[in-house]
Amino acid sequence: MAFNMNDIKEALEKDNIQWSGHILTKMQQRGIKIKDIINCLSNGKIIEYYEDDYPYPSCLVLGSIDDNKSIHVVCALEGDNIWMITAYYPAKSEWLDDFSKANLTKGRVNHIVDLGEGIIIIKNVPANICNQCGGYYLDTKTALEIETMVDEIRKNKAEVFIVNYDEMVA
């Protein structure tokens, strides 16, 4: 990743902060104060990077506020500016005890592949699903099976192709 906590602190010290309307609304709804965000970013740690975020890569920072309550802040850096995206109090049911790793649940998802010229929907794929964001993770065996399926389905040149994972790997 192109930035770290020192870069975030430098932008804070220069007061090069851009507050999105989204974060301000969410902060007001959740009772989070600007001083809480500043404190989190001054004393927190980056626990996740989102390198593909648009318009700038961003990160999730874990910090705490005055009463030792954990807080998460998502922000991005571009040039000398820090862009505030959102902030929330992490829920115990969605994160591990130290709030630094999302709690994952085993389940099934629909994996969608947009090829430009067509869409493949693979239903009922076994996955570990993040309780916080809904993102999902596949083990290597499943990812390889999906790769093989997509390669085979691509040959059909159908505009929309829907398959059931369990039936395809049987």
Summary of the structure (lengths in Angstrom):
residues: 170
radius of gyration: 19.9
end to end distance: 40.2
largest distance: 59.2
contacts: 465
relative contact order: 0.13
helix: 29%
strand: 38%
